[in-house]
Amino acid sequence: MDQYIGKFLDNRYEILERIGSGGMAVVYKAKCHWLNRCVAVKILKEELAQDEEFRHRFHEESQAVAMLSHPNIVSVYDVSRQPELDFIVMELIEGITLKQYMQKKGGKLPWKESLHFITQIMKALSHAHGRGIIHRDIKPHNIMVLRDGSVKVADFGIARLMSAAQNTMTQEALGSVHYISPEQARGSRVDARSDIYSAGVVLYEMLTGRLPYEGESPVAVAIQHINSIPLSPRELDSSIPEALEEITMKAMASNIDKRYASADDMLVDLEEFRKNPNISFDYTDINASVVDNEPTRPLQSVTEAQLRVQAAKEAGHRRNRQEPPAEEYEPEEEGGGKRILVIIAAVILCLVGVAAFLWNTVFSGIVADPDTFEVPDLVSGLYTLEEAQALPAITEAGFTVVEGVEVISDSVPAGRIANQSPKAGESVKTGNMTITVDISAGNGALTVPDVFNKDRRVAESILKGQGLEVVFEEDHSNQVTKDNVISQRPEANTEVEEGETITLVISLGPDVKQVPMIDVTRMTLANATAAIQKLNLRIGETKPVPSDDYDEGLVCYQSVPLNASVPEGTVVNLHVSTGPDITRPPEVTESTEPRPTPTPDPGKPRTKSGTVELPNDRETVTVRVTVGGVEQSNDLVDTRMRSHRYTVEGIGLQEVLVFIDDVQVKSYTEDFSS
């Protein structure tokens, strides 16, 4: 048996069952007894837990991801680091992966459904990228499809951690290499556009029912991502709208600079297409086109950029080898010959100087390394984050601008960019195109973040990260989950000084009084009703049943057992005895013949009893029993009783169905004639 099943973590999370395993961690279903809800607990594998550096990265990465809060991202509730193990607590998703969903649908999805899913995926990426977090492993296996048709992206930050666990990468690569970006395949530095490429592959697969590249090994597939162009979606299915094909191929552009610069940019096109499926974006120059019928199209082994660099180098070699004009000079007298040599030398020096001037001022920009870009100035213009992200110098060059930290500045107004890294004017290469900017909080003031309804530990981490102190108060709330923030003082978006104290009011959960149940059996119905109502409980169904043990008119069953602690307002169902189920004895005669055994009256209802096992993941459940399709009991039962005994009545053979919380758990045929 698994060593964690049945154990409590942090005196809070009861491990119920193992539900999955990956290269880095094992995932369990657990019950949070503080909040009375089921969660997913991801426990770091033992072999990785022995690496202190990896444990530290696991903890830091998980805390960063815990700051994400978006309806299309699987929420991280808690991060724990203990001497014996590390784990994170996440939202438990009731659904299947997008990969499983596609397989269930035959591999290919209708384009409208594909549009629905990719839009939600890009919204999740937009939220994460805006906070400086890159997923690095977008694939259908990491996207959950819920019953309502919404999707949630899981495992943010896991890919970065997996790169530190080299012994697990081989297995992980088998599932991820089909969605890897070219820069990841080359081992180059990645940015948000790598996620966009992977999302484009997911969209391609949804639309066509196949992957863009296949190979005999992960390495073979990775090489195709670098050197090949896939068949366009419409070549595989002509019913796919042209504009959606253009969006897909732009997201999957091998050249990172020809991809969407951000998830928001791709969302704009998706929304335009949604409004008008006949729109054309004219993204015809994304990849070089090669007309053939092969499944994939090889790129030129030498790109235009490389040709330009080579041409520049050759031009430089020619200049270095340049000789004086090959003209014949007749010898003159000795003095005249010297003068000619001096003139030639002067002309050569002049030409060299002109060439150097032209090279440094005109031609150097033409033949410079095309993969090198100068970082634009985002500070002196006093831009907001959004304004900087929209600058042509950013979008056209393919830079990504992400938010850093909030800083105090005497010279930069609040909300404007105060610092940037890399600095303006620095040269960067493709793969290092992310600019991190710090936002001014104004002159000595900070804006209080909004932490409403966040877990107290997450809220405290956010506020302390802004240089603020935190104190707690507690209060009951019927709307806010236990241990989450009900309110804050000062309120969100209020300007405060660094080091100021923020008071957080933490929910204790609903203010519901618990009352112990008393024994009302052998009371009359009137007395039992009065006693139950005095406890602020409610009377539910009262049902007459025959009983050999209780006198007629007395309560013989109560749905809430004696001493059970239940919230005020709980419904209590009662059964009232109608007395013994008496049948008329046979008439006495003087005959000496053997008396026939009396047979039950087939037309008279008879009573039977049964039991049902109760689940252990809830405190109370509703047990409903039907006989022949007619409901005979509906009881609220305390699950600590482990099992529930019920009685039913009927005539002849009848089908008995038992439901727990409206889910059928038992079905059998009962013979009421015997």
N, C-alpha and C positions, 0 to 999 in steps of 0.2 A: 504494500500500500504506500502511496505517496507520503513522504514525511511531513508535508505541510497540511494535509487534509485534516480538518477538525481543530487545527491550531488557531489561536488568536494572535494577531500582530498589532502591536501598539495598544493592547487591551481594548481593541476597537473592531478590528476586521477579522471575522471568522471565516476561514478558508473552507469552502463547500466542495468544490470540485475543480479538476484541471480541465481547461477548455482549449489550450493551445500551447505551442512551443515554437520558438524561433532560434536563430543563431546566437542570440544574446541573452534571452530571458525566457522564463516559463510563465504562462498566463493562467490565472485561476479566477473562478467566480467566487466572490466572497460577499458576506453580509456585513454592512456597517451598522453596528448596534447603536451607535450614537444617533444616527440619522434615520435608522430603520429603512435602509434601502440596499439593494444589491449593487455591487460595483465589480470592476475588473481589477485584479491586482497582478502587476507584472514584477516578478522576482528575478533579480540578476542571477545568472547561472553561477554555480560554485566555482568553476574554473576561472571565471572572469572576476569573481568577487575577491580572489586572492591577489589581484593586481591593484595596488593602492591607487596608482595614478588613474587607472581606468575607472575605479569606483568614484574617484573625485570628479572625473569628466561626466560620468553617468549622473551624478547628483546635480552638477551645475547645469548640464544640458536639460535635464528634466525640469529643474526649477524655471529655466527660461521658457520652456514650452508651456509650463503651467500658467504663464502670463497671457497665453492666447485665449481669447474668449469669442467664439464665433459659432453660429448654428451649423456650419458645415465642417467643423473641426471637432474631433473627439476630445472632450474636455479632460484635463488632468486635474484631479481633485487634491491630491496630496503627494508629497515626496518625503520618503523616510530613509535615513541613513543610520543604521544600528551596527554595533560591533560585529554581530553575527551575519547580517544580511542587509541588502539594499533593495528597496522596492518602490514602485510608484503606483498610485491608485487612480484609476481612470473610470470614465463613464462606461457602463456596461451597455453594449449595443445589441439590441434584438434585431438581427438582420443577417444578411449574407454579404460576401465580398462582391464587388463589381465583376470580378473574374467568374465567380460562381453564377452570378446573374446572367452574364453573357452566355455561359455554357448552357444554362437552363433554357435560354431563348434561342439556342441553336447557333451561337457564336456571333451573329450579326444583329444589330439593333436598328429599328427604324430611325431615320435621320432626325425626326422630331424628338424622339426619346434621347438620342445621342446629344442633341443640343441642350436638352433639359439637364442632363448629367454634367456635361462639360462646363456649363455656365456655373453650376454650384461648385465644381472643383476649382475653377478659376477665382471665384469669390473667396474661397478658403485660402488660396495661394496669395491673393491680393492682401488679405488681412495679415498673413504671416510675413510676407515680404516687406510690408510697411513697418514691421517691427524688427526687421533685420534677421529674420529666421528663414533659412532655406531648407526645404525638405530633403532634397538630394536622392530620393528614392520613390518618386511618383510612379505608381503602377496600379493596375486594377486590383491586385492583391491587398493593397493598403487603402482601398476605398470601400466603405461599407454602404450598402443600399438598405434603407429602412423600409418598413412596411408602407409608410405614407408616400414613398417615391422620392424622399429626400436622400441626400448622400452626405457622409461625413468622412473626411480624410483623417487617417490615423498615422501614428508613428512619426510625427515631426521630430527631427533631431536624432532619430535612431541611426540614420545612415552615417552621420558624422562619427557617432560612437563606433559603428561597425568597422570604420576604417582603422580604428585602434585595435580591433580584435582580429588580427591577421589570420588566425587559425580558423575563423568561421567564414572568411570572405569567399572561399571557393564555393561553398554550398549556397551562400546568398547570391552570388553572381549568376548562378544558373537561372534564378527567377527574375533577376533585375536587368540582365545585360540586354534584353530585347527592348528596354525602355531607356537605356543610358544615353546621355548626350555625347556628342563627339568629343567635347572638351573633357568630360569625365573619362571617356575611353582612352584619351591621350594622357591622362594623369595631370591635366592642367588645372589651374585654379578655377573654381566654378562660381557663378553668381545666380541671381534669380532667374536668368534666362535659361539655365539648365533645367529648372523645373518646368518652364514653359515648353521646352523641347519634349520632355517626357510626357507632359499633358497632351501635346500634339500627337504623340505615338498612341496614347490611350484613345484619343478621338479617332485616329486612323483605324484602330482595331475595332472600335464600336461600329464605325460606318461600313467597313469592308468585311469584318469577320475574320481577318487574318492580320498577322504581324507584318510590318514593312520589311523586316530582314529575318532570315532563317539561316542556320549554319550547323555544321557538325559539332562545333564546340563553342563555348562562350567567347573565346578569342576570335574565332571566325566571324561571329555576329558583331562583335565590337569593331572589328576592322571595317565591316560594311557601313557601320554608322559614320565612320570617318571618311571613307572613300567612295561611297555609292549614293545613288538617289533612288528612292523606291518608285514603283509604279504609282501614278496618281490615283486617288480613290475612284474617280469617274471611269478610269480604264478598267476597273474591276466591277463597278456597278454604275451604269449610266444614269440611274435614277437619283443619284446623289446630287443635290443642287450645286451648281458651279461655284457660288460664293462660299459655301461651306467647305468645298474642296480647297479653295484659295486660302481660307483661314487655317485649315489643317496643314497645308504645305508651308505656309509662312511660319507657323509655330515650329515646324520640323526642319526649318532651314539649317543646313549643315554649317553655313557661315553664321556665326553668332550675331554678327552685326546686321544681318538681314532678317533676323527673327523679330518678334514683338519685343519692344524694349521693356515692357512690364506687363503684368497680368491685367492691369487696368486697361491698357491699350487693346489687348485681345478681347476683353469684356465689351469694350466699345463696339468692336466689329461684330461680336456675337449678338449684341442687342440690335444693331442696325440690320443684321441679317434676319433676326427674329421678326422685326417690324416689316421687312420687305425681303422675302426669300429670293426675289429676282434681281437683287442688287448685284453689281459687279465691282470688285475692289481692284481689279487689274494688277494683281500681284504676279506678273508674268516673268519677272527677272530674278525670282528667288533662287533658283538653281539653274545651272547650265542645262540646256535641253539636248538630249541625244536621242535621235529617232531610231529605235530598234524595238524588237519584240522580246528582249530579254526580261526576266523577272526584276532585275535591278540594273541600274545604268551606271557604269563606272565613271567617276569624275576624271578630268584630265590629271595626269600624274603631276604636272607642274601648273600651278595656278597663274592667273594673269599677274597677281601681285608678285609672285616669285620671278616671273619673266621681267617685270619692271626692275626689280632689284638686281637681277643678273645683267640687264642691259646697262644699268647705272655703273655696275662694277666694271663691265667691259669698256664703257666709255672712259672710266677713270684710268684703266690700263692703257687705253690708246693715248690719253693725254700724257701719261707717264713715259710712254715710248716715243712721243712726238719728236721728230727730227726737223732740222731747218729745211726749207724748201729745196728740193733737189735740182738746183740750177747750176750750170757750169759758168765759173768766173775765170776770165782770162787773167793771168798774172800781170799786175802792173808793177810799177817800180816799187821798191821796198816800202817807202813811206805811204804810198797810196794803198798798198795791201793792208797795212796795219789799220788805216782809217776804215776800210771796208769791214774788217773784222770787228772793230769797235761798234760800228753802226749795226751790224748783224746781231751782236750781243745785246745792244740796247733794245733792238726790236723784239728779240726773244724775251727779254725781261719784261718789256711792256705787255707783250701778249700773255705771259704767265700771270702778270698782275691783273689784267682784265679778266682772264679766265677764272682766277681765284675769286675776284669780286662777283662775277656772274654766278659762280657755283654756290657761294655763301648766301647770296641775296635772292637768286631767282630759281636755280635748278635744284637746290638742295631739297626744297619742299616737294618737287616733282618726283624725285627718285628716292625720297626717304623711305625708311622701312614702313610699308603700308600697314603693318600690324601694330604700330606705335601711335599713341594718341596723346595730345597735350590736354591736361586736366583743366577744364574751364574754371573761371573765378565765380564762386557762388556766395562769397562773403561780402564783397564791397557793394554789391547791388541791393543789399538788405532784402533779400528774397524770403518769402515763406517757403516751407518745404514743398508745398504743392506748386508754387510758382517755379521753383528751381527744377522740379521734375518735368515741367512742361517746356523748359527752354529748348530752342532748336539745337543749341550746342550740346545738350544732353541727349535728346531723342535721336538726332541724326547720327551722332557718333556711336550711339548704343550704350551710353553710360546708364547706370542705375544709381539713383540717389536714395539712401535709406537714413532713417532718423537715428541719431546717437543718443546723447543725454541732454538734459536741460541744464543750462549754465547761467550763472548770474553775470550780467554785463552792464557796465556804466554807459557804454556807447551804442549798443545795439538794442533797438526796441524789442519788447516782449513779442515772441512769436516769429522773430526773424532769425535767419541763419547767422550764428556768431563765429563758428569755426568749421573747417572742413579737413578731411583726410582722405586721399592725398591732397597736398596743398596745390593751389592754383599754379599752373605753369609746369608742373612736374610731368614727365613722360611716363606713360603706362602702356603695357601691351595688352592685347586681347586676352581675356581671362582674368584681368585685374581691373575691371571696368566699374567697380562699385565705389561710390563716394559716400562716406559717412559724414553727416553734418550734425553739429550740436546746435540746439535751438535756445535762443536767449529767453530767460525768464524775467528780463527787465532788470532794473536797478535794485538789486538786493531782495527781490520778491520772488516767491514761488507760487505756482498755481496748484491748489490741492487736487490730486487725482480723484476721480469718482470710483469708489470701491464698494458701492452698494451691492448687496447680495453676494459678495465674494467671501470665500472661506477666510476666517480670521487670520490664519497664518499667511495666506497669500496677500491679503490686504495689508498686513503688517510689513511684509517684505517690500511691497510696492512703495509704501509711505516712507519707510526707512531708507529705501534706495534714493528717495528725493531729498534726504537730509532732514527729515521730520521725525519728531518723537511721537510715540503712540501710547495711549492708555485705554483701558477697556472698561465698559460698563455692560451690564446684562439686563435683558428684559424679555418678556414673553412676546411671541408673535404668531398669529395664525397664518400669515402669508409668507414669512421668510423662514427658510430651513434652519434647523438648529445649527449653531456655530457659524452662521453667516452674518454679514453686517446688515443691521436694520437701518441705521442712520449714522451720520458722522458730523462732528462739530470741530472746526468750521465746515460749512457745506462744500461740496465739490465745486471746483473752478474759482474758489475764493483765493485772492492773493494773500500770502502769508510770508513771514520771514523764515529764513533757514533756521532750523532747530526748534521751531514752534511745535507745541504739542497738539496732536489731533486726537480727539476722543471718539472712539468707535463703540457703538452700542451693538452688542452681540446677541443674537437670538437664542433663547432657551427653548424654543419650540412653542407649540400651542399651550396656553395656560388652561389645561384640562385636569381637573381633579380626578385622581384614581380612587375608586371605592371597592372594598372587599365585598364579595357576594355572600349573602346569607342563605340559609336553607329554608325554603318556603314549602317543601313537600310536607304532606299531611296537614296543610292549612287549607281552609276553604278558598275558593277562587277570589272572593271579595277580600279576605284578609291578606292573601298573597299579593294581590294587586296593590293594596294600600302599603304593604311593607316594601315592595319594590319601588313604588313611586316615591316613598320617603327617602330612598337612597339616591334620588334623582336619576333613576333608570327608567326605561320605558317598557310598557307591556306590548308584546308583539302578538303572535298568533296563540290563541287558546283552543286546544283541540281535545274533544272527548275521546277517550280510549278505554277499552275494558281492562281491568286489572284484578288479579287474584290477591294482591298484597295490600291494596289501598281501598278504603271504604268509598262508596259512591259519594261524589261531590268533593273529594279531596284532591289536591294537586299531587300527581304521581311522578312528574318529570319537570325539570327546569333546564333550559338550554345553556345557561351559565352555571358552571359547577360551584359548589360550596368553596368559599375562601379565594376564589379567582379574583384577581385585581383587574378591574375594567374601568375605562373612562366613563365619566358621567354622560348620560344620554344613550348608553348602550341598550339595545333592544333585547328583552328576555322573552322567549317563547315558553309556554306552559302547556302540559297535558293534564287533563282532569279526568279522574277515574269515573267510569260508569258502573263500577262494581264487577263481580266475577262474571265470566262468560259462561252462564249456566245453560246446559242442554237438558231437556226433559228425559228422566230415566225411563227405561222400558217398563211396561205394565207387568206386575207380578202375577204369575199363574201357578196352578198346582201341578202343571205338567212336569213329568220327570224327564222329558226329552231335553237334550243339550240345547242351551239357549244360544241363538245366533249372535255373533258379535255385531253390536250396533255400528252402522256406518254413518259418517257425518252427512248432514243435510247439504247436498251439493249446491243448494241455492242460498245458503247462509254464509256471510263473510267470515273468514277466519284470520287470526292475527299471527304474524311471524316477526322475528327479529333478525337483525344482522349487524355487522360491525364494519367500519372502514378506517384504514390507517390515515392519520393526519400528517400534513407536511410540517417541516420544522423551520421553514424560512419566513414564516409569518406568525404573529402573536395570536390572531383570531382568523377564522375562516367561516364561510357560510356553507353548510352542508344541506343540500336539497335532494329529496328522494321522490321519485315518481313510480307509480305502479300502473302499467297499461297506458302510459302517457299522461296520467292524472297525478298532479303533485299531491303528496301526502304529508310532507314535512319540509320545513325550511328553517334551519336552526343556526344561530350564531354560536360557534364553538371555540373554546380556548384550546389552542394546539398543544399546550403543555400536558393535556390529558393523553397525548400520543395516539389514541384511537377514540372513535365515537360509536356508541351503540344506538341504533334506531329501531323503530317498530313500524311495520306496514301491515295492511290488511287487504284481502281480496277474495275472489271466488275462482276456483279452478286454476289453470295454468296462466300465469301472468309474467310479463317482462318487467324486471325491476332495474331501474337506472339510478345511479348515485352520482351527484355532481358536487365538486368542491370549487367554490367561487366560479360557478357556471361552466366549469370544465369537467366533462364526464370522466370519472375515474373507475367506475365499476358497472358491470352489466351482467345480469344472470336471469334465469327463468325460475320462478318460485311456484311450487304446487301447493295451492291453498286448500286443496281437497283432502289432504292427509294431515 
